[in-house]
C-alpha cells in the first residue's frame, strides 16, 4: 500500500475501556470491556500502524453503543473505524445514530474526515512552459 494513500478500515470487534500502554492505537473512550478473542485486531493495528479512531472521542453512552440485542437488551460497542496513525488529525468526529439500524441489531457508525485533495501536475506541460520562458 502506497504511503500516499488514505486508509480507512471498518471492522466488527469489541474494545471497551482498558488502561494499558496502547494509547497510540486506541483511547479510553470505549464502552464496556474488550473481548479477549479480538486481540487479533489489536495486533493487526499494531502491525499496520493503525489507530482505532472511534475511541478518541468522548461521547455519551447512547452514541458509543453499536450493537444491541433485542430480548435481553445486551449492549456493546463492536463496530469501529481504524485508520493510519499519521492520518489521525484528519478524523474530526465519530459516533453512531441511536435508533437507526443498518443491519439487525447494529447501529450505523459515522465518521467525519477532513481530507485534502491534491491535483496531479502535468509534467509535460510544466517542461514546455519552462522551455518557452524568455529569461531576458
N, C-alpha and C positions, 0 to 999 in steps of 0.2 A: 504494500500500500504506500503510495507516494506521501511524503511529508506535507505536501501542499493540500492534500485532501482534508476536508472537514468530516469527521466520522461521528455518527450517532448510531448507537446500537440499542435496540429495545429488548427487554427481557422480562422473564417471569421468575421472581425469586423473592425470598423473604429476608430482609436485612434487619429491620428493627433498630434498637438503640444498643450500642455496645461501646464500652470505654476501653479501647485497645489502641495500639500505636499505628493505626491505619488511616489517620486523618487526611492523608493525601489522596486516598481513594474514596472515602465517604465520611460524612459528619454525623453528629448525634441526633439529627432531626428526623428520625425514623419513627415507626410505630411498632409497639410490642417487641418481640425478640426475633433474632435471626435464626433461621433453620440451619442446623448443622450440615444437612445434606447439600446445601447451596454454597459450601465453601469453594466449590469449583469456580463459581462466578468471581469470587474474590481473587483467586489465583489467575483467572483469565484477565481481569482488570489489571492486576499487578504485572503480568507478563506483557500486555499490550499498552501499558502506561495510560490506562483509562481511569476515570473517576465516576462515581455514581452521582449524577447531577441532582437528582431529586432529594438527596439527603443534605443539601447545602442550604436549604431554605426553610426557615421556621414557619410552620403552618398549623392551623387548628386541626384537631383530630379528624374532623369531617373531610378535610382536604388531603389527608395523608392516606386514609383507607382506600385501597384499590380493589379489594375483594371482600365480599360479604355473602356468607351462605344464608340461605333462606330460613329454614326451620329453626336452627339453633342460634341464628344471628351472630355466628362466628365472624370476626373481622380481622383482616390483616392487610399489610402493605406488601404486595407481591410484584407490582409492575414498576419498573424503573427505566431511566434513560441514562445509560452510561455514555460518556464522551471522552475525548482526549483531555488529559490534564492540562496541556498547554492551551486548549480552547475553553477552559473553564470560565474565563471572563466573558465569553460570548453568550453564556447561558444567563438570561436575565430573570427567569422565573420557571417554576414547575408546579404542578398541582393536579388535582382531579376535579371532576364535575360531579358533585354529590347528587345522587338521584338519577344520573344518566348512565345507563349500562350500554356497553358496546358489544358485549357477549354476556351470556347468562352469568350473573353474579360479579362480573368485572366492570369497574368504572373506567371511563375514558381518562387517560393520562395526557396532560397538556404540558408542553414545553415552549417557552419563549426564547428565541435565539436572536442575537444581533450578529448578522453575517455581512461582511463587506465583500461585494462583488468586485473582481478585478477584470480589467479589459485586456485582452491579448493584443500585443503590439504586432503590427505587420512589419517584420524586419526588412523585407524588400523595399517597401515604401520609405522607411527610415533611411536606408542606404542611398536611394535615389535622391532624397531630399538633401542629404549631406553632400553628394556629388555635385548637385546643381547649385549649391550655395556659392555666391560670389564673396570671397574673403577680402576683397579690396576695401 
